[in-house]
Amino acid sequence: MEILKSAVPDALKLEISNSTPAQLPSTSSSLLHFFHHSPLFHQMIKDLTDPSVALCCKDRSAALEAKLKGNECFSKGDYPNALLFYSQAVRLAPVDMDDVEINMVALLYVNRASTLQKMGLLLECLRDCSRALRVSPRYAKAWFRRGKANISLGKFVDAIRDLNISLKVEISSSGKRQIEAELMIALDKFKGMGSSGKKINENQSEDRDEPDQVKLQCVSTTTKGRGVFCVDDVSEASLVHKEDPYAAIILKKYRETHCHFCFNELPADVISCTSCSIPLYCSDRCQIQAVGRKFDWSFKSFNGLEGLADDLKNYMADVRAGTSTLDTVHIAEHSHECQGFHWPLILPSEVVLAGRILVKVIEQKRRTSADSNLIEFLDLSHNYLQLPPESKLGMHIYSIILLHCLQHLYRTELPISGIMVSKLVILLSQIQVNSMAVVRMQAPEVKGPVHEPGNALTSSLEQVKVGQAVYVAGSLFNHSCQPNIHAYFLSRTLYVQSTEYIIAGTELELSYGPQVGQWDCKDRQRLLEDRYSFTCQCTGCSELNVPDLVINAYRCTKLNCLGVILDRTVAGCEKRKLKLLPDASTVYCSSPHKKVEKLNDANISEVARHVLESDYKLEPQHCLVCDSYRDLEASCAAASQADSCYKRLQDAIALNEVQSNVLLDAVRCTDLLRTVFHPYNKRIAEMEDHLAQAFYLVGELQAAIDHCKASIQILEKLYDANHIAIGNELIKLASLQILMGNSAASNSISRITAIFSRYYGSHADDIYPYLRLLKGSQDADKSPI
């Protein structure tokens, strides 16, 4: 990419960097013409689309090598590595690859099923046996392994059927004797149970009743364009919107750890695409939804098994069908990517996402015979005019590359022209400002009940971006740094829930980035301008609020004064909120009494009383309550001295090796910071949080609890008391209280449950699995350690 950029003539770069949306067909045509005569460009396209050099094709020899390594590990009892190698072999083996008389893919699934059974993963074992049987229905060993797994699961009727079929298709005498012995075990257990045994769903999918969504209306305003407003009053914790993505893509970092369709973490029995080795899926359902292939698993395809009883015929058909009978009338997102080319593996995720959107539009037009324009069809805003020159050039180049990569399937619909390239450039710009990051909560792995030593969660819960998706209706929600709704994801489905009572006719606003209390105003605005090309004018950015005043503030030099002292950049941002000019001494406000009343309600007088005075000039380095002066240069120097101590503590926590001298130094540094920073400064809260982790690691639980509470008390000044950020910190506190046998854990868990219900409704346990562990440990043994 960088080589192509450097090859573009400077005059053409300048033309592209100054281009407007109306000029895109011209700039796109010029760049197309230049690349048409560039051997470098044609070689790059060949490398991306030539099947003979593709990195993602199935590989027989590599699959066989991985199988042999798996066999070696299995024979040594090294089941985790055997699982790893068998999964690698499954990913690389072509569907039509045979090993002697058995299909290699079926054999690999059975080998992996044996490994999973050894590891106690019985449902995963069962699923792999079923996959083997879809490929080779006469594979006796697969039926036998499935029967054994069903016995262990208590599904004796299914086990008896599996073993009877295995007995029917097994040809060796020794094999038949082994099956008969296992069949006797199944029959004995079935008789002992006196019933058919347990009913277990192999795929563990579950539908849940959800409340009706509220009535919404899209309205255009002069200041923010289109937005979403509620027609009626909306209660707190109401589901206001639910939507599946128009298109989605997994981010490169999580390709090996998360399902490429639903974005959930991959299980032990991961499966891949049947035609290429790029995507991994968590289930047959996700594979079929993504790839779109359906197979005929009806009994008529079972050659040589016509002598079976009718009930066993039907059972065989059901086992092989699994979830492949799902309705797949939708357009499969991966089918155009697994044609033996590796451009989907190489190009950036947002470019591959643009390809998926483009293909979906084309396929929908094919099915409906509609002559719909791409941009009008998506009807999304874009920020092309505000893009920096480097981004404009990059979008031009990637659009041309993507257009060439899709020629093998859509040559007629996608002519290589300046107009078509310009549409792709706009599409990439639309994705930049309208796509959402699909996130998952990531917490350290806990290997037992919370009340057991070593299982308290004291490190921060991290929200990681695993996917990127475009939600056509969801993109209409505008931003606010003080949102009244919250977005979350189950699988790839977007859910939007109200976090407060909303009056009819009010706009529903999401947070696109850090909220009030998370970052200060200047940093929030800089991020939104860089990423989304707009200047935020929400209430959090246009009106004074306590969090923005205190989050990075210095403390007053007077001992008992709670006034804040601001540095120059923060003071400048807060001046703009008051609409103060550099030479002005008056607060300009269309409704000053209402403004002052609102400020008083927000308790600003406690930390910045002077800003309520109409003739006050907000100045940096001066207390906003008593006007005392502080030398911030000296204060910053003192804070910098504490940074090295702070870093040593972080490194020690990461290594789980906290020495007493490091911990004592960190405590002294925190005391020093308290003399420099305002008591509500977020940096103090972060230090308290790290001290809580450190004291937990050295076994001083009461000190850990005290520092955890100190951190929460500061955060409650920065956020609403029922904000999700408080809930995350309360999880740490509750886990420490449970570990110590503190009865206050019950109150903490009740408060956590209330907060998470506000943001996630009935899905809280799905989003935060650790919360389920906390609830389960509430009644367990909580004896002090």
BATORRO-704107 format. One record per residue (C-alpha): x, y, z. Coordinates in steps of 0.1 Angstrom, whole numbers, plus 2048, in hexadecimal, padded with zeros to 3 digits. Example, Ala and Ser with C-alpha at 12.3 -4.5 7.8 and 13.67 -1.06 7.14 Angstrom:
2
87B7D384E;8897F5847;
***
This chain:
785
800800800;81B81980A;82E8107EA;8108187D5;80B8397E7;82E8437E1;82B83B7BC;80E8537B7;81A8747A7;81A8927BE;8028A57A7;7E88897A9;7ED8877CF;7E58AC7D2;7C78A87BC;7B988C7D1;7C189D7F2;7AD8BC7E8;7918A97D8;76C8AC7E2;7528907DF;7478A07BE;76A89E7B0;76F8797BA;76686A797;781880788;79C8787A2;7938537A1;79685277B;7B886377D;7C584A796;7B782D783;7C8839763;7E983C776;7E6819785;7DC80A763;7FF811757;810807777;8217E4777;8247E779D;7FE7EA7A1;7F77CD78A;8107B779D;7FE7C07BE;7DC7B77AF;7EB7967A2;7F978E7C4;7D87947D5;7C27817BC;7D87657AF;7CD7437BE;7EF7347B7;7FF74A7D1;7E274D7E9;7E974980E;7C673E817;7C171E802;7BD6FC811;7DE6E9814;7DE6C3813;8026BE81D;8006D783A;7E06C7846;7F06A5846;80E6B2859;7F86C2874;7E56A2877;80568E87D;80F6A7898;7ED6A48A8;7F067E8A8;8126808B9;8056988D4;7E66838DA;7FB6638DF;8106768F9;7F168290B;7F76A6902;7D36AD8F9;7D46D38F8;7EF6D38DC;7DE6B68CB;7BE6CB8CA;7D26E88BB;7E26D389F;7C16C1897;7AF6E2894;7CB6EF87E;7C86D0868;7A26D4865;7A76F885A;7BF6EF83F;7B16CE832;79D6CF811;77A6C0815;7816A67FA;7A269B809;7A3675811;7BA662828;7BA63D81C;79563681A;788651832;78267582B;79E68983C;7876A484A;77168A85A;78F678869;79C699877;77B6A1887;77A67F897;79E6838A3;7966A58B2;7766978C1;78B67C8D3;7A26988E0;7846AD8EC;77668F8FE;797689910;7966AE91A;7726AA928;7636C090D;7466A9905;72F6C18F2;74C6CB8DC;7546A78D6;7306A08CC;7306BD8B3;7506B18A3;74268E89E;72369C88D;73A6B0876;74D69186D;72D680864;72269B84D;740694838;74166E83C;71F660848;72C63C848;74A64485F;74562A87B;75F63A892;74C65B891;72B64B89B;73E6378B6;74F6568C4;72E6688C3;71D64C8D6;73864D8F2;7346738F5;70E66F8F8;712655914;72866D927;70E688922;6F267292E;6E167190C;6DC64C90C;6C16498F0;6D865D8D8;6F66488E3;6E46288DC;6DA6358B9;6FE6408B2;70C61F8BC;6F360B8A9;6FB61E889;72061A890;71B5F5894;7095F4872;72460685F;7435F6871;7525DA85C;76D5CC873;7665B188D;77B5C28A8;76A5E38A2;7475D38A5;7515C48C6;75C5E58D4;73C5F68C8;7275DA8D7;7385DE8F9;7316038F9;70D5FD8EE;7085E690C;714602923;6FC61B913;6DF602916;6E65FB93A;6E8620943;6C8627930;6B660C943;6C461A964;6B763D95B;695631952;69264E939;6A265B91A;6BC66E92D;6C569392A;6BB6A990E;6D96BD903;6DB6D68E7;6FC6D18D5;6FD6F58CA;6F17058EA;6DE7208D8;6C27318EC;6A774A8E2;69D7638FC;67E7788FE;68679D8FB;6717BB903;6617CF8E7;6767EB8D9;66B80F8DD;65D8248C0;67883A8B0;679855896;695862880;696888880;6AD8A086E;6BA8BE882;6CE8DC875;6EB8D688D;6F08B188D;6DF8A486E;6CB884871;6C5876894;6AE85E8A6;69386B8BE;67B8588D4;65685C8CC;64A8538F0;65A855912;67483A917;67A829938;69D823945;6AC80193A;6957FE91C;6A07ED8FC;69C8088E2;6AC7F88C3;6B97D68B7;6C97D0895;6DF7B7882;6FB7C686E;6F97CE849;71C7C1847;7377B8861;75C7AD862;77279F87D;7917B4885;7B37A587C;7BF7A28A0;7A378B8A9;7A277488B;7B175789E;79E75B8BE;77A7668B5;75F75989D;76076B87C;73A76D87B;72C77289E;74D7808AD;74A76A8CC;7697588D9;7717398C7;76A7178D9;7816F98D9;76F6EA8BB;7757078A4;76C70187F;77771385F;76A71B83D;7676FD827;77870E809;794723818;7A8726838;7A174A841;78274B858;77C738878;759732886;74C7288A8;72F71389B;72070387C;70571D87E;71E73A87B;73172885F;71172384A;706747850;727755845;72F73D828;70B73681D;710712812;6F56F9819;6F86D3815;6DF6B880E;6E26A182D;6C268E825;6C3668829;6C1663803;6E666C801;6F0650819;6FA635800;6FB61280D;6E761882D;6C4612821;6C15F3838;6BF609857;69F60D86B;68B62C863;69163C885;6B6638880;6B464685D;6A366586A;6BB667887;6D966686F;6C968285A;6C4697879;6E7692886;6F669C864;6DF6B985F;6E86CA880;6E36F087A;6E96ED855;6C36F0850;6C471485A;6B472D843;6D073D82F;6BC754818;6D2771823;6F1779810;70F76781D;72B780825;74976A81F;73F756800;75076F7E8;77076F7FC;77974A7FB;7807467D6;7A573E7DA;7B17627DE;7C07717FD;7B77967F9;79E793816;7BC78882C;7D27A5822;7BD7C381D;7B27D883C;7927CD84D;77F7EC843;7877E681F;77B7C2821;75C7CF833;7567E6815;7587C87FE;73E7B6812;7277D4811;72C7D77EC;7267B27E5;7067B37FA;6F87D07E7;7007BE7C6;6F079D7D1;6D17AF7DE;6CE7C17BC;6D279F7AB;6B67907BF;69E7AD7BC;6A87BA79A;6A97DC7AA;6BE7F779A;6C98077BB;6E681F7BE;7008137D8;7028347EC;6DD83A7EC;6D78177F6;6ED81A816;6E283E81C;6FE844834;71186483C;736868834;75387F83C;76787F81C;76B8A481B;77A8A683E;793889838;7B889183A;7CB88E818;7DC86D822;7BA85C829;7AB869808;7C885A7F4;7C6839808;7A1836801;7A683C7DC;7C18217DA;7AE8077EF;78E80D7DB;7A08057BA;7B17E67C9;7907D97D7;77E7DF7B6;7987CA7A4;7967AE7BE;7717AB7B9;7737A8793;774782793;75078179F;7407A2797;7507AF777;72E7B9769;7227CC787;7437DC790;7527EB771;7757FA777;76E81F773;77383F785;74E84178F;74F81E79F;76F8267B1;7608477BE;7438337CD;75A81C7DF;76D83A7ED;74D8487FB;744826809;76582481B;75E847829;73C83C834;74A81E846;763834858;74884A868;72B83186A;73A80F873;739804897;7537F08AA;7447CF8B6;7527CB8D9;7567AF8F2;75E7B2917;7807A291F;789798943;7A5782951;79D75D951;790751972;79772C97A;77E726996;7657359AD;76A75A9B6;76C7529DB;78C73D9D6;7AE74D9D9;7BC75B9B8;79A7609A7;7917839B1;78E79B993;7A37B999C;7B07C3979;79A7D9963;7807CA94C;78B7D2929;7737D990C;7847CC8EC;77A7D38C8;7787B28B6;7637BC898;7577D8882;7347DA875;71C7F2863;6F97F5872;6E480A85B;6CA815874;6E2815891;6F982E87F;6DD848882;6E284C8A8;6F786B8AE;71286F8C8;71387F8EA;72E87E904;71287B91E;6FC86190C;6DA856916;6DC834904;6F6818904;7008008E8;70B7DC8ED;70E7BD8D8;7037998DB;7137858C0;71379F8A4;6F17AD8AC;6F07D18B8;6DB7D98D6;6D47FD8E2;6C5803905;6BB822917;6D082A936;6B8844944;694850942;690862921;67387A91A;6608778F9;66F88C8DD;6928898EB;6AF87F8D5;6BF85D8DD;6E58618DE;7018488DF;72584D8E9;73D8488CC;75C84A8E2;766853905;74B86391B;74B87F934;75E871952;77485B93C;78887792A;78789C92D;7758B2914;7938BC8FE;79F8978FA;77B88B8F2;7778A68D8;79989F8C8;79187A8C4;76E8818B5;77D89A89C;799883892;78386488F;761871884;769894877;7508A888C;7538BF8AA;73E8B28C6;7258CB8D4;7128B48EC;7098C090F;7298B191D;73E8C5905;72A8E5906;7218E992B;7378E994A;7368C995E;7498BC97C;75B89F96B;76B8B4950;7778CD96B;7868B4983;79189696D;7B48A5966;7B48C1980;7CE8CB99A;7C58D09BE;7C48F29CF;7E28FC9E4;7CA904A01;7C68E5A17;7A08E4A1A;7978F39F8;7878DB9DF;78B8F49C2;79A8E89A2;7B98F7990;7BA8F196B;7D78F2952;7D6908934;7C78EF91B;7AB8E4932;7A390893C;7A0912918;7878F6911;7728FF930;773924925;76391B904;747909917;74092A92A;74293D908;75D953917;7739678FF;79896E909;790993910;76D98E91E;76298E942;73E98493D;72E962939;71A963919;6FC94D91B;6DA94F90B;6CB94592C;6E494D948;6CD947966;6C5925958;6EA91E952;6F4928975;6D8913984;6E38F5970;7078FA97B;6FC8FB99F;6E88DC99B;7088CB98F;71B8D49AE;7348E899B;7359029B7;7488E99CC;7668E79B5;76290699F;74D9209B0;75C93E99D;74F93297B;72C93B988;73695F98B;72D97396C;74D98996D;76696D974;78396695C;78C94195C;7B193F95E;7C992195E;7DE91A97E;7C492C994;7AC91B9AC;78891F99F;77B9219C3;7959379D7;7AB9449BA;7CB9369C9;7E89329B1;7FA9119AA;81B90E997;8118F197F;8338ED971;8408E3993;8228CD999;8278BB978;84B8B5981;8408A59A2;826890990;840884977;856877993;83986099D;83685397A;85483B97C;84782D99D;82482998E;833817970;8477FF986;8277F5998;8147EF977;8307D996B;8317C698C;80B7C098A;80E7B4966;82879A970;814791990;8347989A4;82E7B69BB;84B7BC9D3;8457CE9F4;85D7EA9EB;84B7F19CA;82A7F19DC;8368099F7;8458209DD;8248209CB;8118299EA;8298469F1;8258529CD;7FF8529D0;8028679EF;81887F9DC;7FF8819BF;7E38899D7;7F68A99E0;7F88B29BC;7D88A79AB;7B48B09B4;7A48959CA;78C88C9AD;7A888A993;7A4869980;7C9862983;7C585E9A8;7A88459A2;7BF83198A;7DB8309A4;7C28249BF;7B68099A7;7DA7FD9A0;7E17FD9C6;7C27E79CB;7D07CE9B1;7F27CE9C1;7E57C99E5;7D07AC9D9;7EE79C9C9;80279D9E9;7E47909FD;7DA7AFA10;7B57AEA08;7A87C9A1F;7C17E2A11;7B77D79EE;7927DE9F7;79A800A06;7AD80B9E7;7927FD9D0;7778119E3;78D8319E1;78F82D9BB;7698299B9;7628479CE;77685D9B6;76584D997;7438559A7;74D87A9A4;75587597F;737860975;71385B97E;71184499C;700829986;71882C969;72580D959;749818962;73F816987;7307F3982;7517E7973;7647F3992;74A7E49A9;7517C299A;7757C59A7;7697D09C9;74F7B49CB;7687999C2;7807A59DD;7647A69F7;7597839EE;77D7769F1;77F786A13;75D779A1E;75079DA22;72A79EA24;72B7C0A12;7307AC9F1;70B7A69F0;7047CB9EE;71F7D09D4;7117B49BE;6EE7C29C1;6FA7E49B6;70E7D5999;6EF7C298D;6DA7E198E;6F47F597A;6F97D9960;6D47D495C;6D17F9954;6EA7F5937;6E57D192B;6C37C6938;6BF7A093A;6E079C926;6F77A8942;70378594B;70A77E926;71F79E922;731799944;73677494B;74977E96A;72978C979;71A76A978;73875D98B;7337789A6;70F76F9AA;71774A9AC;7317509C7;71A7659DC;70E7479F0;72E7349EF;747731A0C;754754A14;76B74BA31;788764A35;7A9759A28;
***
